[in-house]
Amino acid sequence: MSLEKTDTSTCAGVEGGCTAVMLYDETKVPHFHKDRREFKFGEIHLFIRQKWSQGGVAAVVWDAAVVLAEYLDKNPDVVKGKLVLELGAGTGLAGIVAAMLGGHLTLTDRAKVLEYIQENVELNIKSLTTVPKVTELDWGKNLFQFSDPFDVILGADIIYIEDTFQDLLETLKHLCNRNCLVLLSCKIRYDRDTRFLSMMKEFFHINDIYYDSNKDVHIYEARKQ
């Protein structure tokens, strides 16, 4: 008998939210403790396994990823036929949706997180026309391995640890040319989060293209200057 729990989330509109790395009242985030969550974005239907007890914040679906996935579903040409890389992919939700929409995906995160991404790719492989590549990318390190230009860079809730800001910026600068589109979905929780956007503005043109008022999530579009 399976003890697996399933949480079903139907995303009818681009409405989401996200939470910082902090102590949680578990009664307020019960969906983090579901072993599996089901998502529907238009005609897209997928399952995501979560492992909160093993991987913590890296192994659960944040609302910023849901908002980004819904945005992509509403704007499929952003990723269709494009070379797309997701930074800090976590469970891989946004990137897997992008792959289902016809993108050629590279899903990246730190080494210890890759197993969570790979498991979710395999869980949804029957719905994928192109299977995403899952590979390690520790921001600021070994960037020479990513020499091919990408058309789109995705990031969902990756702006929250100030010590990583410079490495994240250097990674974005390396990965992007002037034709590359960066989409960052995030909740601005603290002044330091806006500081990262200010750092980006030295090298990128940035626009706030969508705001989800229900879950207080912004999607920022950036292109290298």
Secondary structure in CASP SS format (residue, H / E / C, confidence):
PFRMAT SS
TARGET T0000
AUTHOR 0000-0000-0000
METHOD secondary structure of the structure
MODEL  1
M C 1.00
S C 1.00
L C 1.00
E C 1.00
K C 1.00
T E 1.00
D E 1.00
T E 1.00
S E 1.00
T E 1.00
C E 1.00
A C 1.00
G C 1.00
V C 1.00
E C 1.00
G C 1.00
G C 1.00
C C 1.00
T C 1.00
A C 1.00
V C 1.00
M C 1.00
L C 1.00
Y C 1.00
D C 1.00
E H 1.00
T H 1.00
K H 1.00
V C 1.00
P H 1.00
H H 1.00
F H 1.00
H H 1.00
K C 1.00
D C 1.00
R E 1.00
R E 1.00
E E 1.00
F E 1.00
K E 1.00
F E 1.00
G C 1.00
E C 1.00
I E 1.00
H E 1.00
L E 1.00
F E 1.00
I E 1.00
R E 1.00
Q C 1.00
K C 1.00
W H 1.00
S H 1.00
Q H 1.00
G H 1.00
G H 1.00
V H 1.00
A H 1.00
A H 1.00
V C 1.00
V C 1.00
W C 1.00
D H 1.00
A H 1.00
A H 1.00
V H 1.00
V H 1.00
L H 1.00
A H 1.00
E H 1.00
Y H 1.00
L H 1.00
D H 1.00
K H 1.00
N C 1.00
P H 1.00
D H 1.00
V H 1.00
V C 1.00
K C 1.00
G C 1.00
K C 1.00
L E 1.00
V E 1.00
L E 1.00
E E 1.00
L E 1.00
G C 1.00
A C 1.00
G C 1.00
T C 1.00
G C 1.00
L H 1.00
A H 1.00
G H 1.00
I H 1.00
V H 1.00
A H 1.00
A H 1.00
M H 1.00
L C 1.00
G C 1.00
G C 1.00
H E 1.00
L E 1.00
T E 1.00
L E 1.00
T E 1.00
D E 1.00
R C 1.00
A H 1.00
K H 1.00
V H 1.00
L H 1.00
E H 1.00
Y H 1.00
I H 1.00
Q H 1.00
E H 1.00
N H 1.00
V H 1.00
E H 1.00
L H 1.00
N C 1.00
I H 1.00
K H 1.00
S H 1.00
L C 1.00
T C 1.00
T C 1.00
V C 1.00
P C 1.00
K E 1.00
V E 1.00
T E 1.00
E E 1.00
L C 1.00
D C 1.00
W C 1.00
G C 1.00
K C 1.00
N C 1.00
L H 1.00
F H 1.00
Q H 1.00
F C 1.00
S C 1.00
D C 1.00
P C 1.00
F C 1.00
D C 1.00
V E 1.00
I E 1.00
L E 1.00
G E 1.00
A E 1.00
D C 1.00
I C 1.00
I C 1.00
Y C 1.00
I C 1.00
E H 1.00
D H 1.00
T H 1.00
F H 1.00
Q H 1.00
D H 1.00
L H 1.00
L H 1.00
E H 1.00
T H 1.00
L H 1.00
K H 1.00
H H 1.00
L H 1.00
C C 1.00
N C 1.00
R C 1.00
N C 1.00
C C 1.00
L E 1.00
V E 1.00
L E 1.00
L E 1.00
S E 1.00
C E 1.00
K C 1.00
I C 1.00
R C 1.00
Y C 1.00
D H 1.00
R H 1.00
D H 1.00
T H 1.00
R H 1.00
F H 1.00
L H 1.00
S H 1.00
M H 1.00
M H 1.00
K C 1.00
E C 1.00
F C 1.00
F E 1.00
H E 1.00
I E 1.00
N E 1.00
D E 1.00
I E 1.00
Y E 1.00
Y E 1.00
D E 1.00
S C 1.00
N C 1.00
K C 1.00
D C 1.00
V E 1.00
H E 1.00
I E 1.00
Y E 1.00
E E 1.00
A E 1.00
R E 1.00
K E 1.00
Q C 1.00
END
